[in-house]
Amino acid sequence: MHIFTNLKKHFKEWQERRFWKFPDISLAYIQLDEKELTIGSIKKNLSLLEGIPKPETGYSYLDIVEVEGPIGKKLFREDEIYVYKAKKIYKKSNRPTFVFKIILPDSKDSFKLSNVFNLAGFRAAIPWSPIQNNTAWRDCLCTASDVSQVKSILDDFCSKDSRRKVKDIFPWDQYLKKQNSN
């Protein structure tokens, strides 16, 4: 019986990956609330959230949401893309969002760190700065299965250059509680 359960689960995951392999619209803005937009792909009035939404919206990276629209267009780099409005979560991804602060002195470091997260199968949103020898703390978002993975990735990345520093690595809800208590 256990083999059939695993086979069924594997087949369902395969079907879902195949469903999103060929979306109707591969790049669209998804309006999560009045202020927050993220990027997603659209298929049959569903959207796969491919950007990291701010956690206060209640949405997470790789959530599948029901959408309506298009409700307008917005500029993405040099192209206009459609904007869809999120109605509700269809399937939660269970990918928690984490926050951290980091000093990245080299202007290429934000791209390098984003790539490290991508290679590990996760995602990071790290503000880029053209300034060399930048010692300002940057507020960042990332996704992973748990905080130990985030700490491991960040500690390893920072250990390769003594000028890189990281602090305040928290799951979003813990960060929010800390902010409210101050």
Secondary structure in CASP SS format (residue, H / E / C, confidence):
PFRMAT SS
TARGET T0000
AUTHOR 0000-0000-0000
METHOD secondary structure of the structure
MODEL  1
M C 1.00
H H 1.00
I H 1.00
F H 1.00
T H 1.00
N H 1.00
L H 1.00
K H 1.00
K H 1.00
H H 1.00
F H 1.00
K H 1.00
E H 1.00
W H 1.00
Q H 1.00
E H 1.00
R H 1.00
R H 1.00
F H 1.00
W H 1.00
K H 1.00
F C 1.00
P C 1.00
D C 1.00
I E 1.00
S E 1.00
L E 1.00
A E 1.00
Y E 1.00
I E 1.00
Q E 1.00
L C 1.00
D C 1.00
E C 1.00
K C 1.00
E C 1.00
L E 1.00
T E 1.00
I E 1.00
G E 1.00
S E 1.00
I E 1.00
K E 1.00
K C 1.00
N C 1.00
L E 1.00
S E 1.00
L E 1.00
L E 1.00
E C 1.00
G C 1.00
I C 1.00
P C 1.00
K C 1.00
P H 1.00
E H 1.00
T H 1.00
G C 1.00
Y C 1.00
S C 1.00
Y C 1.00
L C 1.00
D C 1.00
I E 1.00
V E 1.00
E E 1.00
V E 1.00
E E 1.00
G E 1.00
P E 1.00
I E 1.00
G E 1.00
K E 1.00
K E 1.00
L E 1.00
F E 1.00
R C 1.00
E C 1.00
D E 1.00
E E 1.00
I E 1.00
Y E 1.00
V E 1.00
Y E 1.00
K E 1.00
A E 1.00
K E 1.00
K E 1.00
I E 1.00
Y E 1.00
K E 1.00
K C 1.00
S C 1.00
N C 1.00
R C 1.00
P C 1.00
T E 1.00
F E 1.00
V E 1.00
F E 1.00
K E 1.00
I E 1.00
I E 1.00
L C 1.00
P C 1.00
D C 1.00
S C 1.00
K C 1.00
D H 1.00
S H 1.00
F H 1.00
K H 1.00
L H 1.00
S H 1.00
N H 1.00
V H 1.00
F H 1.00
N H 1.00
L H 1.00
A C 1.00
G C 1.00
F C 1.00
R E 1.00
A E 1.00
A E 1.00
I C 1.00
P C 1.00
W C 1.00
S C 1.00
P C 1.00
I C 1.00
Q C 1.00
N C 1.00
N C 1.00
T C 1.00
A C 1.00
W C 1.00
R E 1.00
D E 1.00
C E 1.00
L E 1.00
C E 1.00
T E 1.00
A C 1.00
S C 1.00
D C 1.00
V H 1.00
S H 1.00
Q H 1.00
V H 1.00
K H 1.00
S H 1.00
I H 1.00
L H 1.00
D H 1.00
D H 1.00
F H 1.00
C H 1.00
S H 1.00
K C 1.00
D C 1.00
S C 1.00
R C 1.00
R C 1.00
K E 1.00
V E 1.00
K E 1.00
D E 1.00
I E 1.00
F E 1.00
P E 1.00
W H 1.00
D H 1.00
Q H 1.00
Y H 1.00
L H 1.00
K H 1.00
K H 1.00
Q H 1.00
N H 1.00
S H 1.00
N C 1.00
END
